Amino acid sequence: MKKYYSMVTENGEANINIYGDITSWEWLESDVSSYTLSKELDSLGDGINTINVYINSYGGEVAEGLAIYNALKRHKAKIKTYCDGFAASIASVIFMAGDERIMSNASLLFIHNAWTYTGGNANELRKTADDLETMTQASINAYMDHVNITEEELKEMLDAETWITPQDALTMGFATSIINDSTNKNPNQSIKKQVMKQLTKPVETPQETPTPPAEEPAEPEENKTQNLIAALFR
């Protein structure tokens, strides 16, 4: 059986890498299925208190991703998900399984509605559209357990097929922290600190513009001429 994790026994931690497509058929070494990953989780034993899940995936099959999400949520260990590159499509749902959801400052989430290829008559196509909306709602439920935006706002983002930056993910609740961010020592509080800094900033009073010194009255032209002649014949 393919191994996704390596245990760090002295820390009671296990590491799982999801660095490929989420699929029920593991053709490539990087492919990840819910069956194999769930077996890996079952084999960890009782001594694991933290599971670190490192994600770099364009996504894949919705059913497989939802099963991985639920398997991680069900595990008694603390789950920490890391977005190492892209957590796109159903991989972004897996990212939401973390008790802590950590993004690098050089990573992105990508969310969109479920989609598929289909064929058939009008009735079959209408049913497929309804089925897709139902599958998308399952992902929405996973997002809404953590985000602080409304469901209507989330659906607008799904409709727009939205890339989410680390800072936006932190602000909206998709992520709980950002690593490798040299501008922010405490990302969880970054927005609050910025707002409070602006609210408590002293009001600067405008300084009065200094009055320029009064200019001496210009010498009449005839006096200038007389003085010049006097200087020449002195």
C-alpha positions as CSV (number, residue, x, y, z in Angstrom):
1,M,0.0,0.0,0.0
2,K,1.3,3.4,-0.9
3,K,2.5,5.5,2.0
4,Y,1.6,9.1,2.4
5,Y,2.9,9.8,5.9
6,S,6.0,9.5,8.0
7,M,5.6,9.4,11.8
8,V,7.7,11.6,14.1
9,T,7.3,9.4,17.2
10,E,9.1,11.6,19.6
11,N,6.6,14.4,18.9
12,G,3.6,12.2,18.5
13,E,3.0,13.6,15.0
14,A,2.3,12.2,11.6
15,N,2.8,13.9,8.3
16,I,0.6,13.3,5.3
17,N,1.4,14.7,1.8
18,I,-1.5,15.3,-0.7
19,Y,0.7,16.4,-3.6
20,G,-1.4,15.3,-6.5
21,D,-4.8,14.7,-7.9
22,I,-7.7,13.5,-5.8
23,T,-9.0,10.4,-7.6
24,S,-10.6,7.0,-7.1
25,W,-8.1,5.5,-9.5
26,E,-4.5,6.0,-8.5
27,W,-2.7,5.8,-11.8
28,L,0.2,8.0,-10.8
29,E,2.4,7.8,-7.7
30,S,1.2,11.3,-6.7
31,D,-2.5,10.4,-7.0
32,V,-4.5,10.3,-3.7
33,S,-7.7,8.3,-3.1
34,S,-10.0,8.3,-0.1
35,Y,-9.6,4.6,0.4
36,T,-5.8,4.5,0.6
37,L,-5.6,7.6,2.7
38,S,-8.3,6.4,5.1
39,K,-6.3,3.2,5.5
40,E,-3.2,5.2,6.3
41,L,-5.2,7.1,9.0
42,D,-6.4,3.9,10.5
43,S,-2.8,2.5,10.7
44,L,-1.4,5.5,12.7
45,G,-2.4,4.0,16.0
46,D,-3.2,5.7,19.3
47,G,0.1,7.4,19.9
48,I,-0.5,10.2,17.4
49,N,-1.8,13.5,18.7
50,T,-1.2,15.7,15.7
51,I,-1.5,15.0,12.0
52,N,0.1,17.5,9.6
53,V,-1.5,17.5,6.2
54,Y,0.5,19.2,3.5
55,I,-1.5,20.1,0.3
56,N,-0.5,21.0,-3.2
57,S,-3.3,19.8,-5.5
58,Y,-5.5,21.0,-8.3
59,G,-8.3,18.9,-6.9
60,G,-10.2,16.1,-8.5
61,E,-13.2,13.9,-7.7
62,V,-15.8,15.5,-5.4
63,A,-16.8,12.3,-3.7
64,E,-13.2,11.3,-3.0
65,G,-12.4,14.8,-1.6
66,L,-15.4,14.8,0.7
67,A,-14.5,11.4,2.0
68,I,-11.0,12.5,2.8
69,Y,-12.4,15.7,4.5
70,N,-14.7,13.7,6.7
71,A,-12.0,11.1,7.5
72,L,-9.7,13.8,8.8
73,K,-12.5,15.6,10.7
74,R,-13.4,12.3,12.4
75,H,-9.9,11.5,13.6
76,K,-9.3,12.1,17.2
77,A,-5.9,13.7,16.6
78,K,-5.5,17.5,16.1
79,I,-5.5,18.2,12.3
80,K,-3.2,20.9,10.9
81,T,-3.6,21.5,7.2
82,Y,-1.0,23.4,5.2
83,C,-1.4,24.9,1.8
84,D,2.1,24.5,0.3
85,G,1.2,25.6,-3.2
86,F,-2.4,25.3,-4.6
87,A,-5.3,24.0,-2.6
88,A,-7.7,24.1,-5.6
89,S,-11.2,22.8,-6.1
90,I,-12.0,19.9,-3.8
91,A,-8.5,20.1,-2.4
92,S,-9.6,23.4,-0.8
93,V,-12.4,21.5,1.0
94,I,-9.8,19.1,2.3
95,F,-7.8,22.1,3.5
96,M,-10.9,23.1,5.6
97,A,-10.6,19.9,7.6
98,G,-7.8,21.4,9.7
99,D,-8.3,22.5,13.2
100,E,-5.5,24.9,12.2
101,R,-5.4,25.9,8.5
102,I,-2.1,27.3,7.6
103,M,-1.1,29.0,4.4
104,S,2.3,30.0,3.1
105,N,2.5,33.6,1.9
106,A,3.3,32.1,-1.5
107,S,0.2,29.9,-1.8
108,L,-3.4,30.2,-3.1
109,L,-6.8,28.6,-2.6
110,F,-9.1,28.2,-5.5
111,I,-12.9,27.6,-5.1
112,H,-15.6,27.0,-7.7
113,N,-18.9,25.1,-8.2
114,A,-18.8,21.4,-9.0
115,W,-18.8,20.6,-12.6
116,T,-18.8,17.5,-14.8
117,Y,-19.1,16.2,-18.4
118,T,-22.5,14.8,-19.3
119,G,-24.8,13.8,-22.2
120,G,-28.3,12.8,-22.7
121,N,-31.7,14.3,-23.3
122,A,-33.2,17.4,-21.8
123,N,-34.5,15.7,-18.7
124,E,-31.1,14.0,-18.0
125,L,-29.3,17.3,-18.4
126,R,-31.6,19.1,-16.0
127,K,-31.1,16.3,-13.5
128,T,-27.4,16.6,-13.8
129,A,-27.5,20.3,-13.2
130,D,-29.6,19.7,-10.0
131,D,-27.2,17.0,-8.9
132,L,-24.2,19.4,-9.4
133,E,-25.9,22.0,-7.2
134,T,-26.4,19.4,-4.5
135,M,-22.8,18.3,-4.6
136,T,-21.7,22.0,-4.5
137,Q,-23.8,22.5,-1.4
138,A,-21.8,19.7,0.4
139,S,-18.7,21.8,-0.2
140,I,-20.4,24.9,0.9
141,N,-21.4,23.2,4.2
142,A,-17.7,22.4,4.8
143,Y,-16.6,26.0,4.1
144,M,-19.4,27.6,6.2
145,D,-18.3,25.6,9.3
146,H,-15.3,28.0,9.4
147,V,-15.6,31.1,7.3
148,N,-17.0,34.4,8.6
149,I,-18.7,35.5,5.4
150,T,-22.3,34.9,4.5
151,E,-23.4,31.9,2.4
152,E,-24.6,34.3,-0.3
153,E,-21.1,35.9,-0.4
154,L,-19.5,32.4,-0.6
155,K,-21.8,31.4,-3.4
156,E,-20.9,34.5,-5.3
157,M,-17.2,33.6,-5.0
158,L,-18.0,30.0,-6.2
159,D,-19.9,31.3,-9.2
160,A,-16.9,33.6,-10.0
161,E,-14.4,30.8,-9.7
162,T,-12.2,32.7,-7.2
163,W,-8.5,32.5,-6.4
164,I,-8.0,33.5,-2.8
165,T,-4.8,35.0,-1.5
166,P,-3.4,34.1,1.9
167,Q,-4.3,37.4,3.5
168,D,-7.9,37.3,2.1
169,A,-8.2,33.7,3.2
170,L,-7.1,34.8,6.7
171,T,-9.6,37.7,6.7
172,M,-12.5,35.6,5.6
173,G,-11.7,32.6,7.8
174,F,-10.6,30.0,5.3
175,A,-7.2,30.1,6.9
176,T,-6.2,30.6,10.6
177,S,-2.6,31.7,10.0
178,I,0.1,32.5,7.5
179,I,3.6,31.3,7.7
180,N,6.7,32.9,6.1
181,D,5.1,36.3,6.3
182,S,7.8,38.7,7.5
183,T,5.4,41.6,7.8
184,N,3.1,40.0,10.3
185,K,4.3,38.3,13.5
186,N,0.7,37.4,14.5
187,P,-1.4,36.9,11.4
188,N,-4.5,35.9,13.3
189,Q,-4.7,39.4,14.7
190,S,-3.3,41.4,11.8
191,I,-6.5,43.0,10.6
192,K,-7.6,43.9,14.2
193,K,-4.2,45.5,14.9
194,Q,-4.2,47.6,11.8
195,V,-7.7,48.9,12.5
196,M,-6.9,49.7,16.1
197,K,-3.7,51.4,15.0
198,Q,-5.7,53.7,12.7
199,L,-8.3,54.4,15.4
200,T,-5.8,55.3,18.0
201,K,-3.5,57.3,15.7
202,P,-3.1,60.9,17.0
203,V,-4.8,63.5,15.0
204,E,-2.3,65.8,13.3
205,T,-3.2,69.4,13.4
206,P,-2.3,71.4,10.3
207,Q,0.6,73.7,10.8
208,E,0.3,77.3,9.8
209,T,2.1,78.3,6.7
210,P,4.8,80.7,7.7
211,T,4.3,84.2,6.4
212,P,7.0,85.2,3.9
213,P,9.0,88.3,4.8
214,A,7.7,91.5,3.3
215,E,9.5,92.5,0.2
216,E,11.1,96.0,0.1
217,P,9.4,98.3,-2.4
218,A,11.0,98.3,-5.8
219,E,13.3,101.3,-6.6
220,P,11.8,103.6,-9.3
221,E,13.5,103.1,-12.7
222,E,14.6,106.8,-12.8
223,N,16.5,106.5,-9.5
224,K,18.2,103.4,-10.8
225,T,19.5,105.3,-13.9
226,Q,20.7,108.3,-11.8
227,N,22.5,106.0,-9.4
228,L,24.2,104.1,-12.3
229,I,25.4,107.4,-13.9
230,A,26.7,108.7,-10.5
231,A,28.6,105.4,-10.0
232,L,30.3,105.6,-13.5
233,F,31.6,109.2,-13.0
234,R,32.5,108.9,-9.4
